[in-house]
Amino acid sequence: MNIIDTLRFFRLKLKLTQKEMMPEYIDPSTYSKIESERRALKINELEEILSHISVNSEEFFRFATFDKEQQDFRKYFYYCANHLENKSTKQKLLSYYFSLKNKEEKTLRELSNYIAIKNFFHDHWDEVEELTQKEIASTLDGLLNKSFYLQYDYAITNNLIRFFNAKEADLLITKMFPIKYEEQRDFTTKKFAHSILINLITLKLYAKDYEGAEKYIRLAKKQDKQNENYNFKLNLQYLTNLLNYLLEGEPVYMERVYDFIHLLENAGDVTHATNVKKEVKMLTHERDSENLLNNYTIGLLKES
């Protein structure tokens, strides 16, 4: 729904007349003209209306759609990611992908979506090519030359971080964190940013760069000061326990890893829990062999 449709939706649900939406206005037909789109709605008028009918602005904009194209992209992307063989939705996403592929100059949003499709679906669909070194290098160069990062910048970095070497990743993370104006950022932007750090820590564990993993864990613990992203906090604590186990071999840390897995299972996220078991088993194989702890069956988190 657009803003006008959303206003109409709330008016009808609250059983209000058009006149009751803007009772202080001299011309009682003002709101009627707005709802019928014969008059433009001003920002201060929207603010006044929402205040008058006691609708929280955040709740209002959860219903309103500013960017239907992006909403459709995310709907198709996530559906296809979980239903790889669905031909009709696949064709919609591929049509969008080819339209972006043929565009020489892409907006930041288009570049973000293009990279996301290539990064995920190249391994599943023959029609999607892998990311090229030229694409990765030019995107990194663009990111490093920025002084302020938007949601799509964090989304791009989240998809490309595994392709950057240690020096490149360090340079970019130093510029991106701490997140500027964090309190004003929306949850999705912060979720992409937090996911970058989780993925970096995971990559460091795979590379057995435990010092690097510790560094990014310290940085990650300084994020989410408002304690909004509990998924991030839980994954971060999980990775901290896994690192401590790899460094010290103390069973207490593996018990905490098990607690995380059980939490996922109890919450019904069986796929995530299974991936955790497989990957932690891979990462702890040498440590378990050294300490004769082969009775453990454990694993690492999936990408957010």
PyMOL commands that set and color helices and strands:
alter all, ss='L'
color gray80, all
select helices_A, chain A and resi 3-13+18-21+30-35+43-52+57-63+68-82+87-101+108-121+133-144+151-163+166-176+182-184+187-206+210-220+230-248+251-266+270-283+285-291
alter helices_A, ss='H'
color red, helices_A
deselect
rebuild
show_as cartoon
